[in-house]
Amino acid sequence: MGAALGVLALVGGELAGQEPTDSFLPRPGGSASCIVERVIDGDTFACVGGERVRLLVIDTPELAQRPFGSAAREEAARLLPVGGRVRLDFDVEVQDRFGRLLAYVWRSAAQGSTDSLMINRELVRRGMAVVAVYPPNVRHVALLRAAADSARAERAGLWSGSAFACEPADYRAGRCR
């Protein structure tokens, strides 16, 4: 964890395994909740209070990969509505080199429901993201790979065309356009 790690505001006093406080420093294996302030792109959003969150083990097209990046962002915005409460589950590394929190993100599947929807998995299942494994954060890799296999087989979302002919990592590296 770098010195630049900020303090995430705790919503409703919820933090797994810790006493309620006004703020906390995320820890490996811990969890917290936040209120969605805005969706930045298909795999990153901001919580009220300014913390940016990067969804673990997935990668969506960059916004510059038009129209695919915009489609992924729009799908993420449907799944992460502004003002909605989400739970952040941290894996081994809790922050990336850009200072973003790294998390598996969960929200209630429906109003009043006790079921949860894993946003990372849902974006993959809908064909809006590919699996991108960066050890040591690997807790849900098998679940996400199964969702990716289904999305590809069903030609869901961006798999219905050529969106992933240039995967996001390759695009960022300049290997394709």
Stockholm file with secondary structure:
# STOCKHOLM 1.0

chainA/1-177         MGAALGVLALVGGELAGQEPTDSFLPRPGGSASCIVERVIDGDTFACVGGERVRLLVIDTPELAQRPFGSAAREEAARLLPVGGRVRLDFDVEVQDRFGRLLAYVWRSAAQGSTDSLMINRELVRRGMAVVAVYPPNVRHVALLRAAADSARAERAGLWSGSAFACEPADYRAGRCR
#=GR chainA/1-177 SS CCTTCCCEECSTTCCTTSCCCSEECCCTTCEEEEEEEEEEETTEEEETTSCEEEETTEECCCTTSTTHHHHHHHHHHHHSCTTCEEEEECCSCCBCTTSCEEEEEEEESSTTCSCEEEHHHHHHHTTSCEECCBTTBCTTHHHHHHHHHHHHHHTCGGGGTTGGGSCHHHHHTTSCC
#=GC SS_cons         CCTTCCCEECSTTCCTTSCCCSEECCCTTCEEEEEEEEEEETTEEEETTSCEEEETTEECCCTTSTTHHHHHHHHHHHHSCTTCEEEEECCSCCBCTTSCEEEEEEEESSTTCSCEEEHHHHHHHTTSCEECCBTTBCTTHHHHHHHHHHHHHHTCGGGGTTGGGSCHHHHHTTSCC
//
